[in-house]
């Protein structure tokens, strides 16, 4: 049985392993849709998305509409599926694309628009499921292969697989694990749909949570929160938007941290939250002590705590804003 011909729609790094897996599985990629190149770096030169760059290397046709609101853009998309025989596409795979798809686009493919979503739906619908799962202390997450409808990640699910979240899980490691898992699952889902052995299952109305989009302000540490929550914040929000504190008017990034075992709660022995309890970057919080183990000053390389305090001493009693 020939494999379905596809349109791929994606922009982020998370999308690339899925496109790569589809190509290796023998799917013909008729066209790739990705967000337009954006200014990036100090020179603000236009840079193509990760998917655009990868697709270009593979010699694929790349299209960069700003939006699908225009009727002409919707018609051009539908035309890719209306051409039958050896030329028409059968389905669309959408992974971290970043543009809202109107009904005219969603309804065009025979197999539908299929999405790799980095959570166990209906938990963590939305833009930042990986980060939100770690922030909230979830012990398990996973990947859902969903058929897109007009809602926000509300479509029926074809496949779902679980992945544990441990005390060492970071957004970066979980991102890579889920991307690799989702790539294989999408190949499996397409085969099941084409063979008629896989049926989409409506999502439960129970357990719905929303993973709102992150911004830079989410990275600011509030020392009045418990140390366990702040440690999760560090694991969840690096490398973006990053976690940071201020001292002497300078912003310092916190790249790694750990909860101090056995430390006193309630502001650590009466110290105000945000106060260093020693000269080794142990910080009193609203409940317990957070030990900063890797930090970075603006314009400097990341440093382990031992190296950092040699060049930037912070004695006990120092307040971090």
C-alpha positions in Angstrom: 0.0 0.0 0.0 1.5 3.4 -1.0 2.1 5.8 1.9 -0.1 8.9 2.1 1.2 12.0 0.4 1.5 14.9 2.8 1.6 18.6 3.4 3.8 19.4 6.4 3.2 22.5 8.5 5.6 23.5 11.2 8.1 26.1 12.4 9.9 25.2 15.7 12.8 22.9 16.5 10.2 20.4 17.9 8.8 20.0 14.4 12.0 18.9 12.7 12.2 15.3 14.0 8.6 14.7 12.8 9.3 15.9 9.3 12.5 13.9 9.2 10.7 10.7 10.3 8.0 11.2 7.6 10.6 11.5 4.9 12.5 8.5 6.1 9.3 6.4 6.3 8.7 7.0 2.6 6.0 9.7 2.6 6.1 12.1 -0.3 6.1 15.7 1.1 4.2 17.8 -1.5 4.9 21.1 0.2 6.1 22.5 3.6 4.4 25.4 5.2 6.4 27.4 7.8 6.2 30.8 9.4 8.1 33.5 7.4 11.7 34.3 8.3 12.0 36.7 11.2 14.8 39.1 12.3 17.1 37.4 14.7 20.5 38.0 16.4 22.4 41.2 17.0 22.3 42.1 13.4 18.5 41.5 13.2 19.0 39.6 9.9 16.0 37.6 8.7 16.4 34.0 9.7 14.2 31.1 8.4 12.5 28.8 10.9 14.1 25.5 11.9 11.6 23.7 9.7 12.2 26.0 6.7 15.9 25.5 6.9 15.6 21.7 7.2 13.1 21.5 4.3 15.3 23.7 2.1 18.2 21.3 2.7 15.9 18.4 1.6 14.9 20.3 -1.6 11.3 20.6 -0.6 8.9 23.3 -1.7 8.5 25.8 1.2 5.7 28.3 1.6 5.6 31.1 4.1 2.2 32.8 4.4 1.8 35.4 7.1 -1.8 34.2 7.7 -4.5 32.0 6.3 -7.2 34.7 6.6 -6.9 35.5 2.9 -9.3 33.5 0.6 -6.6 33.1 -2.0 -4.2 31.5 0.5 -6.9 29.1 1.5 -7.7 28.2 -2.1 -4.0 27.6 -2.8 -3.8 25.2 0.1 -7.0 23.3 -1.0 -5.6 23.0 -4.5 -2.8 20.8 -3.2 -5.4 18.2 -2.2 -7.8 18.6 -5.1 -5.1 17.4 -7.6 -5.7 13.7 -7.7 -3.5 10.9 -9.2 0.2 11.2 -8.5 0.1 14.9 -7.7 -2.5 15.4 -4.9 -1.8 15.3 -1.2 -3.8 13.0 1.2 -3.3 14.6 4.6 -1.6 17.4 6.4 0.7 17.1 9.4 0.8 20.1 11.7 3.5 20.4 14.4 4.3 23.6 16.3 3.3 25.7 13.3 2.2 28.8 15.1 -0.6 29.9 12.8 -4.3 29.4 13.4 -5.9 27.3 10.7 -9.4 28.2 9.5 -12.1 25.6 8.8 -11.5 25.8 5.0 -7.9 24.6 5.6 -8.8 22.0 8.3 -11.4 20.4 6.1 -9.3 20.2 2.9 -7.3 16.9 3.5 -8.9 13.6 3.0 -7.1 12.2 6.1 -7.5 15.5 8.0 -4.9 17.8 9.6 -3.0 15.7 12.2 -1.1 17.3 15.1 1.7 16.1 17.4 0.8 17.7 20.8 3.3 17.4 23.7 0.9 16.4 26.5 -1.7 13.8 27.4 -4.8 15.6 26.2 -7.0 17.1 27.5 -4.4 18.1 30.1 -2.3 21.1 28.9 -4.0 22.3 25.8 -2.2 25.3 24.5 1.1 26.8 23.6 3.5 25.7 26.4 2.5 22.1 27.6 6.1 21.0 28.3 6.9 23.9 30.6 3.5 23.9 32.3 3.8 20.2 33.2 7.1 20.7 34.9 6.0 23.9 36.6 3.0 22.2 38.1 4.9 19.2 39.4 3.3 16.6 37.1 4.9 13.2 37.4 3.8 12.1 33.9 3.2 13.7 30.6 3.4 12.3 27.0 2.4 12.8 23.4 -1.0 12.9 21.8 -1.6 12.5 18.1 -4.8 14.5 17.4 -7.0 15.3 14.5 -7.3 19.1 14.4 -10.7 20.8 14.7 -11.6 24.5 15.1 -10.9 24.5 18.9 -7.7 25.0 20.8 -6.3 21.4 20.9 -9.8 20.0 21.3 -9.8 17.5 18.5 -10.2 13.7 18.8 -7.1 11.7 19.7 -5.7 8.9 17.6 -2.7 7.8 19.7 -1.3 8.7 23.2 1.9 7.6 24.9 3.1 8.4 28.4 6.5 9.7 29.5 7.6 10.1 33.2 8.7 13.4 34.6 11.5 12.9 37.2 13.3 15.2 39.5 16.0 15.6 36.9 13.7 16.4 33.9 14.2 19.8 32.3 12.2 21.5 29.6 15.1 20.9 27.2 15.4 17.2 27.9 11.7 16.6 27.8 11.3 18.6 24.6 13.8 16.3 22.8 12.3 13.2 24.2 8.7 14.1 23.3 9.8 15.3 19.8 11.4 11.9 19.1 8.5 10.0 20.5 6.0 12.1 18.5 7.8 11.5 15.3 7.5 7.8 15.5 3.9 8.0 16.6 2.9 10.2 13.7 4.3 7.6 11.2 2.3 5.0 13.1 -0.9 7.0 13.1 -0.8 7.7 9.4 -0.4 4.0 8.6 -3.3 3.2 10.9 -5.6 5.8 9.4 -4.8 4.6 5.8 -5.3 1.0 6.7 -8.5 1.7 8.6 -7.3 0.2 11.8 -7.2 3.4 13.8 -10.2 5.5 14.9 -10.0 8.9 16.6 -11.4 9.1 20.1 -13.1 12.3 21.4 -11.3 13.9 24.3 -12.8 13.7 27.8 -14.5 16.7 29.2 -12.8 16.1 32.5 -9.3 17.0 33.4 -9.0 19.9 31.0 -6.1 22.4 31.7 -4.6 25.1 29.7 -0.9 25.8 29.0 -0.9 29.5 28.5 1.9 31.1 26.4 5.0 32.1 28.3 6.7 35.5 28.3 9.9 36.9 29.8 8.2 38.0 33.0 7.4 34.4 33.8 11.1 33.9 34.4 11.5 36.3 37.3 12.0 34.6 40.7 9.6 35.4 43.5 11.5 34.4 46.6 8.3 34.4 48.7 7.3 31.1 46.9 8.4 27.7 48.3 11.8 26.4 47.2 10.3 23.3 45.6 8.3 25.5 43.2 11.3 27.7 42.4 13.4 24.6 41.6 10.7 23.5 39.2 10.6 27.0 37.7 14.4 26.7 36.9 14.0 23.3 35.2 10.9 24.4 33.3 11.9 27.8 31.9 15.4 27.2 30.7 16.5 28.0 28.0 13.5 30.2 27.3 12.3 32.5 28.7 15.0 31.9 31.2 14.9 32.3 35.0 16.5 35.4 36.6 17.1 37.6 39.7 18.5 41.0 40.1 21.4 42.2 42.3 22.9 45.7 42.2 21.0 46.6 39.1 22.4 43.6 37.2 20.3 40.7 36.0 21.7 37.2 36.8 20.3 34.1 35.1 19.7 31.0 37.2 20.5 28.0 35.1 20.4 25.2 37.7 19.3 25.0 41.3 18.4 22.5 44.0 16.2 22.4 47.1 18.4 22.3 50.2 17.6 19.1 52.0 16.7 19.6 55.7 16.6 23.4 55.4 14.3 25.3 57.7 11.0 26.4 56.3 9.1 29.7 56.5 11.9 31.9 55.2 14.8 29.7 56.5 15.3 30.4 60.2 13.6 33.8 60.1 15.5 35.3 57.2 13.6 37.4 54.7 12.9 35.5 51.4 15.7 36.4 48.9 18.4 36.6 51.5 21.6 34.5 51.1 22.0 32.2 54.1 25.8 31.7 53.4 28.4 32.7 50.8 27.7 29.7 48.6 24.4 30.9 46.9 22.0 29.3 49.3 18.9 31.5 49.3 16.1 31.7 51.8 12.6 31.3 50.2 9.1 31.4 51.4 9.5 27.8 52.5 13.0 26.3 52.6 16.3 27.1 50.9 17.1 27.1 47.2 20.8 26.4 46.4 21.8 28.0 43.1 24.3 25.7 41.4 24.8 27.3 38.0 24.4 31.0 37.1 25.2 33.5 34.4 25.9 37.3 34.5 24.9 39.4 31.6 27.4 39.2 28.8 29.4 36.4 30.5 29.6 32.7 30.1 27.6 30.4 32.4 29.5 29.4 35.6 29.1 26.9 38.4 28.4 28.5 41.8 32.0 27.9 43.0 33.6 29.7 40.1 30.9 32.5 40.2 31.5 33.5 43.8 35.2 33.7 43.3 34.7 36.6 40.9 31.5 38.0 42.3 31.4 37.3 46.1 28.0 37.4 47.7 28.3 37.0 51.5 25.6 35.8 53.9 22.9 38.4 54.3 23.0 39.6 50.7 19.5 40.3 49.4 18.6 39.3 45.9 15.7 41.2 44.3 
